[in-house]
Amino acid sequence: YIAQGIRRIIIDLCLAFVEPGDIVLCPEPGHPIYLLHVITAGGIPVTYPLTERTEFKPSLKRLSPNLLKSAKIMILNSPNKPMGMMLDETALAELIRTASKENLFLVNDAAYSSLAEEKYSPLLSIHRAERVSLEIFSFPLTFGLPYFPLGFAIGSPEIISGLEAIGKTTGNHIPKGWV
């Protein structure tokens, strides 16, 4: 799915899949647009801490089982800005296992993956991830281009179809000059 930047992809995701009252887990610290777009769609953002104690990585063990069961989406930011944390394959596999068990959808904002010093492990490279996840990237950052708001998302055909339906409804227009 190609859209006018990562912000646009996240709002389209929220409008397509978040119903009023749905709980969406958002990283703290994290980009404020995560919270704002969840609220815009009528959802309830619940932050989870990224602290030194958890090595600035999401810790599902620290979340209550009831919260995990009731949450619909968990937004990840790996590599994380501003903390610089990056999830490895083991951590991603654990998140996928838990998400599959809890019927939780994972969304990774991977905008800074091309700038990471370590080897980036894509969420979608983990076994069974395509069933429960979506990854979002930035064209300018991924391909070393000057900044312009253009992003893309990779995920299952059902999720991409939902994004495309909302994009058509709300006018996701990519200027020809950008292409």
C-alpha positions as CSV (number, residue, x, y, z in Angstrom):
1,Y,0.0,0.0,0.0
2,I,1.5,3.4,-1.0
3,A,0.3,6.5,0.7
4,Q,1.3,10.1,1.4
5,G,3.7,9.2,4.2
6,I,3.7,7.1,7.3
7,R,1.2,9.4,9.1
8,R,-1.3,8.8,6.3
9,I,-0.8,5.0,6.5
10,I,-1.3,5.0,10.3
11,I,-4.5,7.1,10.1
12,D,-5.8,4.9,7.2
13,L,-5.0,1.8,9.3
14,C,-6.9,3.2,12.3
15,L,-9.9,4.2,10.2
16,A,-10.0,0.8,8.5
17,F,-9.5,-1.4,11.6
18,V,-10.2,0.5,14.8
19,E,-13.8,0.6,15.9
20,P,-15.0,2.9,18.7
21,G,-13.9,1.6,22.0
22,D,-11.1,-0.7,20.6
23,I,-7.9,-0.7,22.6
24,V,-4.7,0.0,20.7
25,L,-1.3,-0.5,22.5
26,C,1.1,2.4,21.7
27,P,4.8,2.7,22.8
28,E,5.8,5.3,25.3
29,P,8.0,7.1,24.4
30,G,6.6,7.0,20.9
31,H,5.4,9.2,18.1
32,P,2.4,11.3,19.2
33,I,0.6,10.5,16.0
34,Y,0.0,6.9,17.2
35,L,-2.2,8.2,20.1
36,L,-3.8,10.9,18.0
37,H,-4.8,8.7,15.1
38,V,-6.2,6.0,17.5
39,I,-8.3,8.7,19.2
40,T,-9.4,10.1,15.8
41,A,-10.8,6.6,14.8
42,G,-12.6,6.3,18.1
43,G,-10.2,3.9,19.7
44,I,-8.6,4.0,23.1
45,P,-4.8,4.3,23.1
46,V,-3.1,2.6,26.0
47,T,0.6,3.2,26.3
48,Y,3.1,0.6,27.2
49,P,6.5,1.7,28.6
50,L,9.8,1.4,26.8
51,T,12.2,1.8,29.8
52,E,15.8,1.0,30.7
53,R,14.4,-1.9,32.7
54,T,13.0,-3.5,29.5
55,E,16.0,-2.4,27.5
56,F,13.6,0.0,25.7
57,K,11.8,-3.1,24.2
58,P,8.1,-3.9,24.5
59,S,7.5,-6.4,27.3
60,L,4.2,-8.2,26.9
61,K,4.9,-9.9,30.2
62,R,4.6,-6.6,32.0
63,L,1.1,-6.0,30.5
64,S,-1.9,-7.5,32.2
65,P,-3.4,-10.6,30.6
66,N,-6.8,-8.9,30.5
67,L,-5.3,-5.9,28.6
68,L,-3.7,-8.2,26.1
69,K,-6.9,-10.1,25.5
70,S,-8.9,-6.9,25.0
71,A,-6.4,-5.0,22.8
72,K,-6.9,-5.2,19.1
73,I,-3.7,-3.6,17.7
74,M,-0.2,-3.2,19.1
75,I,2.0,-0.5,17.5
76,L,5.7,-1.2,17.5
77,N,8.5,1.2,16.5
78,S,11.6,-0.8,15.6
79,P,14.1,0.6,15.2
80,N,12.8,3.0,17.8
81,K,13.1,6.7,17.6
82,P,14.3,8.3,19.9
83,M,15.7,5.4,21.9
84,G,17.5,3.5,19.1
85,M,16.3,0.1,20.2
86,M,15.8,-2.5,17.6
87,L,14.0,-5.8,18.0
88,D,15.9,-9.0,17.1
89,E,14.4,-12.1,15.6
90,T,13.9,-13.8,19.0
91,A,11.9,-10.8,20.4
92,L,9.9,-10.5,17.1
93,A,9.1,-14.3,17.2
94,E,7.9,-14.0,20.8
95,L,5.7,-11.0,19.9
96,I,4.3,-13.0,16.9
97,R,3.6,-16.0,19.1
98,T,1.8,-13.9,21.7
99,A,-0.1,-11.9,19.1
100,S,-1.3,-15.1,17.4
101,K,-2.5,-16.5,20.7
102,E,-4.2,-13.3,21.9
103,N,-5.7,-12.3,18.5
104,L,-3.6,-9.1,18.6
105,F,-2.5,-7.4,15.4
106,L,1.0,-6.0,15.3
107,V,2.0,-2.9,13.3
108,N,5.7,-2.0,13.1
109,D,6.6,1.5,12.1
110,A,10.0,0.6,10.5
111,A,10.7,4.0,9.0
112,Y,14.2,4.2,10.3
113,S,15.2,0.6,9.4
114,S,17.6,1.7,6.7
115,L,19.4,4.0,9.0
116,A,20.1,1.4,11.7
117,E,23.7,0.4,12.5
118,E,22.7,-3.1,13.3
119,K,21.2,-5.7,10.9
120,Y,17.5,-5.0,10.7
121,S,15.2,-8.0,11.1
122,P,11.9,-7.4,9.3
123,L,8.8,-8.4,11.3
124,L,7.4,-10.1,8.2
125,S,10.5,-12.3,8.0
126,I,9.3,-14.2,11.1
127,H,7.3,-17.4,10.6
128,R,3.5,-16.8,10.6
129,A,4.0,-13.0,10.9
130,E,2.0,-12.3,7.7
131,R,-1.2,-13.4,9.5
132,V,-0.9,-10.9,12.3
133,S,1.3,-8.0,11.2
134,L,1.9,-5.0,9.0
135,E,5.1,-3.1,8.4
136,I,5.3,0.5,7.4
137,F,8.3,2.2,5.7
138,S,9.3,5.6,4.4
139,F,10.3,5.9,0.7
140,P,12.8,8.7,1.3
141,L,14.5,7.1,4.3
142,T,14.5,3.6,2.8
143,F,15.9,4.7,-0.6
144,G,18.1,7.6,0.5
145,L,16.0,10.2,-1.2
146,P,15.3,13.8,-0.2
147,Y,12.4,14.2,2.2
148,F,8.9,14.1,0.8
149,P,5.9,12.4,2.5
150,L,5.6,9.1,0.7
151,G,5.4,5.8,2.6
152,F,4.5,2.2,1.9
153,A,3.0,-0.7,4.0
154,I,3.5,-4.4,3.5
155,G,1.2,-7.0,4.9
156,S,-1.5,-9.6,4.2
157,P,-3.8,-9.0,1.2
158,E,-6.8,-8.6,3.6
159,I,-5.0,-5.8,5.5
160,I,-3.8,-4.1,2.3
161,S,-7.4,-4.3,0.9
162,G,-8.7,-2.5,4.0
163,L,-6.1,0.2,3.7
164,E,-6.9,0.7,0.0
165,A,-10.6,0.9,0.7
166,I,-10.1,3.6,3.3
167,G,-7.5,5.4,1.0
168,K,-10.1,5.5,-1.8
169,T,-12.8,6.8,0.5
170,T,-10.7,9.5,2.1
171,G,-8.8,10.6,-1.0
172,N,-5.3,9.1,-0.8
173,H,-3.8,10.8,-3.8
174,I,-0.2,10.5,-4.8
175,P,0.9,13.4,-6.9
176,K,2.3,12.3,-10.3
177,G,5.4,14.4,-9.7
178,W,6.3,12.2,-6.7
179,V,6.1,9.1,-8.8
